Amino acid sequence: MRKTGTSSATVHSGAGGVAPKEQARSKRFARKGRIAPPANRSYAVTMQTELQNENHWQQVMARDARQDGRFVFAVRTTGVYCRPSCPSRRPRRDSVEFFPDPREAERAGYRACLRCKPTEISAQAQYVLRARRMLDNAEGVMTLAGLSKRVGLSPFHLQRLFKRATGLSPREYQSARRMQHVKTELRKGEDVTTALYDAGFSSPSRLYEKSDQQLGMTPGTYRRGGAGATIMFAIAPTPLGRMLVAATERGLCAVRFGESVTELERGLRHEFHAATVQRDDAAMRRFIEPLRASLGGEKTTIDLPLDVRATAFQRKVWETLQRIPRGDTRSYTEIARAIGEPKAVRAVAHACASNPVALAVPCHRVVRSDGNLAGYRWGLERKKKLLEGERANS
């Protein structure tokens, strides 16, 4: 019983009823410059009820940088609060509480971690923020190599930081931004974009050409099936089969090959279903004659006005194709380099495949790097005959 009484007296002795061990612990705590949080904090209890959940804890354990700035976690045993991605050793779960921001953590008596500096934007976050701003303002698809060079990090390091911070790679981020832009414009019903990798711009005004000097039936007009436009067409026989030529008052909008007159006309009317489409062989003669002369072997330059929908990227590709001399060919890689987009080889191939005016934009003059023929919208056999005819007469 005496031992018990002594033990009891020991436990309750000391100034303020605090045990010697607790006093020593308090001294050590103060010696290290830590600030002990108040014993009773109704606000902290409220915040624990709201924020101290398994989801936050899992994010802290995963050092999820995407959560930085959304909340901080504080450790009772150290009196320090950190950002979720803090590289420090993880504390015990029962020693942690959560706060929505550093100010609330400091109000509860905690101080900022000197390692992760939760009150500052980390150098890594600044790199990611800089990269995001560049991608948001880019006028075209920006490669990882080009982005990393401008940011000042290696491609591997930037890729890792960017994905850890946003959950997406820079390429995926650009695709998501373009998709968001496409959906927004389509919901508005005012503008239309074509394939995503052609729409590498942050604003509609940069995406489409608006001048009569540039290639492009307005996207809105095309989206409405050519509403308000008058399209004249004619179909003529050629060595490569039937050739349909169609034009608006601004210029050529379609040059196509096929075997059936009915199918060619049906395809045109389907694409421009809201336009006034009428056949006029006499009016179309000025377009058909230079095209047929070219197919016949004459050394003629096809310089006809065009009225076709196009993105800025397509326009650059098609203008480059028009500068290829008759009888010559270029590879998709060479075209990509010529327009200043050396990595956009696949996009160049798509621009060639989507060319709506055969011969006028000579996409048949583009081949693979090894010289072999690649795909052609109107068939490889026609492409082969076109190139053979041009080489024989060049």
C-alpha positions in Angstrom: 0.0 0.0 0.0 2.9 2.3 0.8 4.4 1.8 -2.6 1.1 2.5 -4.1 0.7 5.7 -2.2 4.2 6.7 -3.1 3.5 6.0 -6.7 0.3 8.0 -6.5 2.1 10.9 -4.9 4.7 10.8 -7.6 2.2 10.9 -10.3 0.4 13.9 -9.0 3.4 15.8 -7.6 5.0 18.8 -9.2 4.0 22.3 -10.1 0.5 22.6 -11.4 0.0 18.9 -10.8 2.3 17.9 -13.7 4.4 14.9 -13.4 8.3 15.2 -13.5 8.3 13.2 -16.7 5.9 15.6 -18.3 7.9 18.6 -17.0 11.1 17.2 -18.6 9.2 16.5 -21.8 7.9 20.1 -21.8 11.5 21.4 -21.3 12.8 19.4 -24.1 10.0 20.6 -26.3 10.7 24.2 -25.4 14.5 23.7 -25.9 14.0 22.7 -29.5 12.0 25.8 -30.2 8.7 24.0 -30.7 5.4 25.5 -29.8 3.1 23.1 -28.0 -0.5 23.4 -29.3 -3.2 24.4 -26.8 -4.8 21.6 -25.0 -8.3 22.5 -25.9 -9.2 23.7 -29.4 -12.8 23.5 -30.3 -11.9 24.6 -33.9 -9.4 21.9 -34.3 -11.9 19.3 -33.1 -14.4 20.7 -35.7 -11.8 20.5 -38.4 -10.9 17.0 -37.4 -14.5 15.9 -37.7 -14.7 17.4 -41.2 -11.3 16.7 -42.7 -9.5 14.0 -40.8 -10.6 11.1 -43.0 -9.1 8.2 -44.7 -8.9 10.0 -48.1 -6.7 12.8 -46.8 -4.5 10.3 -45.0 -4.0 8.2 -48.1 -3.1 11.3 -50.0 -0.5 12.2 -47.4 0.9 8.7 -47.4 1.2 8.8 -51.2 2.8 12.2 -51.0 0.3 13.3 -53.6 1.6 16.7 -55.0 -1.7 17.3 -56.7 -3.1 18.0 -53.2 -0.6 20.7 -52.4 -2.4 23.9 -51.7 -5.7 22.1 -51.0 -4.9 21.3 -47.4 -2.1 20.8 -44.9 -1.5 18.2 -42.3 -0.1 18.9 -38.8 1.7 16.6 -36.4 1.0 17.0 -32.7 4.3 15.5 -31.6 6.4 18.0 -33.4 4.1 21.0 -33.6 4.8 21.3 -37.4 2.4 21.4 -40.3 3.4 20.2 -43.9 2.1 20.1 -47.4 0.8 16.6 -48.5 3.9 16.0 -50.7 6.4 16.7 -47.9 9.3 14.3 -48.2 9.8 14.0 -44.5 9.2 10.7 -42.7 5.5 10.0 -42.2 4.2 10.3 -38.6 1.7 8.0 -36.9 -1.8 8.3 -38.0 -3.1 9.2 -34.5 -0.7 12.1 -34.3 -2.0 13.9 -37.4 -4.8 16.4 -38.0 -5.8 18.3 -41.1 -6.4 22.0 -41.9 -7.6 23.6 -45.1 -4.7 26.1 -45.3 -1.5 27.2 -43.4 -3.3 30.1 -41.7 -5.7 27.8 -39.9 -2.8 25.5 -38.9 -0.9 28.4 -37.5 -3.9 29.7 -35.7 -4.1 26.3 -34.0 -0.5 26.7 -32.7 1.5 24.9 -35.4 4.5 26.3 -37.3 5.5 25.7 -40.9 7.8 22.8 -41.9 11.2 24.1 -42.9 11.7 21.3 -45.3 8.6 21.5 -47.6 7.8 25.2 -46.8 4.0 24.9 -47.1 3.6 28.7 -47.2 5.7 29.0 -50.3 5.3 27.9 -53.8 8.0 25.2 -54.2 10.5 25.4 -57.0 9.0 22.3 -58.5 5.5 23.8 -58.4 6.9 26.9 -60.1 8.3 24.8 -63.0 4.9 23.1 -63.4 3.0 26.4 -63.2 5.4 27.9 -65.9 4.9 24.8 -68.1 1.1 25.0 -67.8 1.1 28.7 -68.8 3.2 27.9 -71.8 0.9 25.1 -72.9 -2.2 27.2 -72.3 -0.9 30.0 -74.5 0.8 27.8 -77.2 -0.4 28.5 -80.7 0.2 24.9 -81.8 1.1 21.5 -80.4 4.2 21.9 -78.2 6.5 18.9 -77.9 8.0 17.7 -74.6 11.5 18.5 -75.8 10.5 22.1 -76.8 8.6 22.6 -73.6 11.4 21.3 -71.4 13.9 23.5 -73.1 11.9 26.6 -72.4 11.1 25.7 -68.8 14.7 24.8 -68.1 14.4 21.1 -67.1 15.3 17.8 -68.7 12.3 16.2 -70.6 12.3 13.3 -68.2 12.3 15.5 -65.1 9.6 17.8 -66.4 7.4 14.9 -67.5 7.6 13.4 -64.0 6.9 16.6 -62.2 4.1 17.6 -64.5 2.3 14.3 -64.2 2.8 14.2 -60.5 1.3 17.7 -60.1 -1.6 17.4 -62.6 -2.1 13.7 -63.1 -1.5 14.2 -66.8 1.5 14.3 -69.1 2.1 17.5 -71.0 0.8 15.8 -74.1 -2.3 14.6 -72.4 -2.8 18.0 -70.9 -2.7 19.7 -74.3 -5.2 17.1 -75.6 -7.5 17.7 -72.7 -7.3 21.5 -73.2 -8.1 21.1 -76.9 -11.0 18.8 -76.2 -12.4 21.2 -73.7 -12.1 24.0 -76.3 -13.9 21.8 -78.9 -16.8 21.0 -76.5 -17.2 24.6 -75.5 -17.3 25.9 -79.1 -19.7 23.1 -80.2 -22.0 23.8 -77.4 -22.1 27.4 -78.3 -23.0 26.4 -81.9 -20.7 29.1 -83.3 -17.5 27.4 -84.3 -16.3 24.0 -85.4 -13.0 22.3 -85.1 -11.8 19.3 -87.0 -9.5 16.6 -85.6 -7.9 17.4 -82.3 -4.3 17.3 -83.4 -5.2 19.9 -86.1 -6.8 22.1 -83.5 -3.6 23.0 -81.6 -4.7 26.5 -80.6 -6.0 28.1 -77.5 -8.6 30.3 -79.1 -10.9 30.0 -82.1 -9.6 33.2 -83.7 -6.1 31.6 -84.0 -7.5 28.3 -85.2 -9.3 29.3 -88.3 -8.4 31.7 -91.1 -10.9 34.5 -91.7 -9.5 36.3 -94.7 -10.5 35.8 -98.3 -6.7 35.6 -99.0 -6.5 32.4 -96.9 -7.8 28.9 -97.3 -11.0 28.3 -95.7 -14.8 28.1 -96.0 -15.8 29.3 -92.6 -16.2 26.4 -90.1 -19.7 27.6 -89.2 -20.8 27.5 -92.8 -19.4 24.0 -93.3 -20.9 22.8 -90.0 -24.3 23.9 -91.3 -23.8 21.9 -94.5 -22.9 24.9 -96.6 -26.0 26.9 -95.6 -26.2 30.1 -97.6 -23.6 29.0 -100.1 -24.2 28.3 -103.8 -22.0 25.4 -105.1 -21.7 24.7 -108.8 -20.2 21.4 -110.1 -19.3 19.4 -113.1 -18.2 15.9 -113.7 -15.7 15.1 -116.5 -14.0 11.9 -117.8 -10.3 11.6 -117.3 -7.6 8.9 -117.6 -8.0 8.3 -113.9 -11.8 7.9 -114.0 -14.5 10.4 -113.5 -13.5 13.7 -111.9 -15.9 15.9 -110.0 -15.0 19.6 -109.7 -17.1 21.9 -107.5 -16.7 25.5 -106.6 -18.3 28.4 -104.8 -18.1 32.0 -105.9 -14.8 32.2 -104.0 -13.1 29.2 -105.5 -12.7 25.4 -105.7 -14.2 23.5 -102.8 -13.9 19.9 -104.1 -12.0 17.9 -106.6 -12.6 14.2 -106.4 -12.1 11.0 -108.4 -14.5 8.1 -108.7 -16.0 5.6 -111.1 -19.7 6.5 -110.8 -21.2 9.9 -111.7 -24.2 9.1 -109.4 -22.0 8.4 -106.4 -19.8 11.4 -106.9 -22.8 13.8 -107.1 -24.5 12.1 -104.2 -21.4 12.5 -102.0 -21.1 16.2 -102.8 -24.8 16.8 -102.1 -24.6 14.9 -98.8 -21.5 16.9 -97.6 -23.1 20.2 -98.5 -26.7 19.2 -97.8 -27.8 22.7 -96.8 -26.2 24.5 -99.8 -27.7 25.3 -103.2 -25.9 22.7 -105.3 -26.4 22.8 -109.1 -24.6 21.4 -112.1 -23.2 23.9 -114.6 -20.6 22.5 -117.0 -20.1 25.8 -118.8 -19.3 27.7 -115.6 -17.0 25.0 -114.4 -15.0 24.9 -117.6 -12.4 27.4 -116.3 -11.6 25.0 -113.5 -11.8 21.7 -115.4 -9.5 22.7 -118.3 -6.3 23.3 -116.3 -6.9 20.2 -114.2 -7.5 18.0 -117.3 -4.5 19.5 -119.0 -2.3 18.6 -116.1 -3.5 15.0 -116.2 -2.9 15.0 -120.0 0.8 15.6 -119.5 1.0 19.3 -120.1 3.5 21.3 -118.1 1.0 23.6 -116.5 0.9 25.2 -113.1 -2.5 24.8 -111.3 -3.1 28.1 -109.7 -6.8 28.2 -108.9 -8.6 30.1 -106.2 -9.6 27.8 -103.3 -12.5 27.9 -100.9 -11.9 25.0 -98.5 -12.2 24.6 -94.8 -8.8 24.4 -93.2 -7.0 24.8 -89.9 -3.9 26.9 -89.7 -1.8 23.7 -89.6 -3.5 22.3 -92.7 -3.1 25.5 -94.5 0.7 25.5 -93.9 0.9 21.9 -95.2 -1.2 22.5 -98.3 0.7 25.6 -99.3 4.0 23.7 -98.9 2.6 20.9 -101.2 1.7 23.5 -103.8 5.4 24.5 -104.0 6.6 21.0 -104.8 7.8 21.1 -108.5 6.0 18.9 -111.0 7.7 15.6 -111.2 9.3 15.8 -107.8 8.2 14.2 -104.5 8.8 15.0 -100.8 8.5 12.7 -97.8 6.2 13.4 -94.9 9.2 14.1 -92.7 10.5 16.7 -95.2 7.1 18.5 -95.2 7.1 18.5 -91.4 10.5 20.1 -91.4 9.6 22.6 -94.1 6.7 24.0 -92.0 8.8 24.1 -88.9 7.1 21.2 -87.1 9.7 18.3 -87.4 7.8 16.1 -85.0 4.4 16.5 -86.6 4.9 13.8 -89.3 1.6 12.0 -88.5 -0.3 15.3 -88.5 1.2 16.1 -91.9 0.0 12.7 -93.2 -3.5 13.4 -91.9 -3.5 16.9 -93.5 -2.6 15.2 -96.8 -5.3 12.6 -96.4 -7.9 15.3 -95.6 -7.1 17.4 -98.7 -10.5 18.0 -100.4 -9.1 19.3 -103.7 -7.0 16.7 -105.5 -4.5 18.0 -108.1 -5.0 21.7 -107.0 -3.2 20.7 -103.7 -0.9 17.9 -105.0 -0.9 15.6 -102.0 0.0 12.8 -104.4 3.6 14.2 -104.5 4.2 13.1 -100.9 5.7 9.7 -100.3 7.3 7.7 -97.5 10.9 8.4 -96.4 12.1 5.2 -98.3 10.5 6.5 -101.5 7.6 4.0 -101.5 4.0 5.1 -102.0 1.9 5.7 -98.9 -1.9 6.0 -98.7 -3.8 8.3 -101.1 -7.4 9.3 -100.7 -8.3 8.4 -104.2 -6.4 5.1 -104.3 -2.7 4.1 -104.7 -3.1 3.2 -108.3 -4.2 6.7 -109.2 -1.3 8.1 -107.2 1.1 5.9 -109.0 -0.2 6.9 -112.4 -0.1 10.6 -111.5 3.5 10.4 -110.4 4.5 8.4 -113.5 2.8 10.9 -115.8 4.4 13.9 -114.2 7.9 12.3 -114.2 7.5 11.3 -117.9 6.6 14.9 -118.9 8.7 16.9 -116.5 
